[in-house]
Amino acid sequence: MGINPSMGYYSFRDAAGLQGLHRIARDWRMTHMDRKWLVSHLRSHLSMRNFVIIGNKATTTPMFSLEDIPGTSGRLDILCRCVTAAFVLSHGIRKDVCVYLVLLGGEIPKTVRLDGETLRHLNPDERTTAALLKKALAVSATPDWASSTSGIFVRTGGLANVLADLKGARMLCLREDGADIRSVAGCDISGDVAFILGDHMGIAPKEWTVIEQAGAVVVSIGPVSLHADHCIVLMNWMMDTNWLLAI
Amino acid sequence: MGINPSMGYYSFRDAAGLQGLHRIARDWRMTHMDRKWLVSHLRSHLSMRNFVIIGNKATTTPMFSLEDIPGTSGRLDILCRCVTAAFVLSHGIRKDVCVYLVLLGGEIPKTVRLDGETLRHLNPDERTTAALLKKALAVSATPDWASSTSGIFVRTGGLANVLADLKGARMLCLREDGADIRSVAGCDISGDVAFILGDHMGIAPKEWTVIEQAGAVVVSIGPVSLHADHCIVLMNWMMDTNWLLAI
């Protein structure tokens, strides 16, 4: 198959994860089977970026208006912008990203999961994303993942279930008064990593207990308090540029 | 007045520009007149962050639908997200930011200017920003700035006029194939700075000529090609953390 041995782990990661791997396989004119083999054997070496966003009042039903998302959905608009920040590139979708939206604005919590590898129909505008979430919330949810549109899944359950799924990933929780993120400089976040963020209401004590029990490190990324989606843009860039390893 | 001489330029900049200056003045229990004096005498020492975004097909009329902004406005949605990225903080608006939206999708170009110091009614959701731009585009425009809602101005004219206004600011143009931004490391961007960005269509040759003539340095901020609003988030963070000076 002629895999260049010098094309190691970091080269693949620099080439934007699985997307890059698929591109390399295509450029090498591999057969479909060879390409499938390459991706299945090497994907475990690629880091997966997980973003967990807590929507404190975010609706768990599709009964909100696309004409007034902020006012009718418990600030689902914030989560829509987080989705865009996590996935969209200038010419495509980040394949190595997974987003968990923890919706706490219902009688029982729900979680919507978006997987970059199979995600379709995501446009960068807020309304389109909200429409996708509306569809997902119309799916009847149980404790098991149910599929909505391509790459979007929904289930009942909140933060504890999500962090249990992400056991094994390095967890960083973003908070204004956390330790400077540079204090984790040079750390190995080459495996799976999970960033946990709150919405405009931050993170409630109940969720804090869960986060602490999961062993997350609490970090801050700068002197100015930013919106969650802007933090995600920064985390993606830090991973793209190996910024933490380079400090 | 008891101004602490150790509270020099960088301290003010770290405190988020004019906003920080006003806060300091308030904390010191200054009288209204003293506060006005302080701000008027020191504001020239504060850097102003200008973001110039070129909307290649962006409409110059208010005849677009808030229910389908991407499809009816020549991608004004991209410019809306740029506005949000430039201004919004977790608890407020960046006062030391000015955004110029260069709209080229009409018979004659128009420019909308948003000034952080007086900007009002800006919410982080895309639709609210689009509604503010709709109002601005309904104002009858001449080559002189006409006021729309608080902090938003409009005039006819395109990029050449904007860059003439920004003469004296250090200009950086963001392009995928530009030099690594770290190559301007340690440079003095303590005065006014202007970042020039294209929308999804990039920057057309005609605008390139104008940009080159204005003496802008063409830089890239990472290995992955990002949306304009995400670049703005990163530039704001780089300025917030004095990242370029620290390299």
Interface residues (C-beta under 8 A of the other chain):
Chain A: D14 A16 L66 E67 I69 P70 D77 I78 R81 A85 V88 L89 S90 H91 N123 P124 D125 E126 R127 T128 E176 H200 I221 G222 P223 V224 S225 L226 H227 H230 V233 L234 W237 D240 T241
Chain B: D14 A16 L66 E67 I69 P70 D77 I78 R81 A85 V88 L89 S90 H91 N123 P124 D125 E126 R127 T128 E176 H200 I221 G222 P223 V224 S225 L226 H227 H230 V233 L234 W237 D240 T241
